[in-house]
Amino acid sequence: MSVTTEKTVRELALENAGATRIFEKLGIDYCCGGSRTLEQACHAAGLPIDQVLKSLDEAALPSTTSADNHHWQTEPLGNLISHITNTHHKYTREEIDRLTPLFAKVCSVHGMRHPELLELRDTFTGLAHELTTHFMKEEMVLFPHIARMEEAVEEKAPVLPAPFGTVQNPVAMMMHDHDSAGDALHTLRETSHGYIAPDDACVSYQTLYRALAELEADLHQHIHLENNILFPRAIAMEKGH
């Protein structure tokens, strides 16, 4: 793979599954901020472009490619929707249920000495509420419509009209939600100083920070699959039908 600095972060993430892990490690936004060129993204993050290019080229080698062999740009949209729902939605819901009481525990013990924990909990609670509502809208309205549309296209049958008109309308709403979630994740990372627990952090405190970092990484991959693959393909399918 030959990486060029003029390509957008989104294009690189689509071309090379290993690129998302590199971007995650370096703090380069490839989901909501994927429209920037690699050069712009590196400049914004204060990263040497040569080092990033080297890492991306290495990530494209067969020995370092992801074990996930799905090519979501060509697989049926129904399969991608199932993957998003059964993998990312499921994981996030489980983590919300796990981290809510863990936040309460850590805040009760360390909140006085580390008031940033209270800010983190407020941000997390807001994000959890937004995501819970967001998932319901996707699973009950948007995803079923995309699946029905794909079935109709395959069967060369007419697509039943949707109450929201074009699929672009709910997609725009979902992408707005994604931007809001991205802002919340940025706030969580800044408030926690990059999820680095202080020296007096107990095991629960350290566990909380590790879990938040893992949740952030999963949400980035989740939003990437929707913003950069599922939604554009659904819009293109509707236009071409």
Buried (B, 14 or more C-beta within 10 A) or exposed (E): EEBEBEBBBBBBBBBBBBBBBBBBEBEBBBBBBBBBBBBBBBEEEEBEBEEBBEBBBEBBEEEEEEEEEEEBEEEEBBEBBEBBBEBBBEBBBEBBEBBEEBBEEBBEBBBEEBEBBBBBBEBBBBBBEBBEEBBEBBBEBBBEBBBBBBBBBEEEEEBEEBEBEEBBEBBEBBBEBBBBBBEBBBBBBEBBEEBEBBEEBEEEBBBBBEBBBEBBBBBBBBBBBBBBBBBBBBBEBBEEE
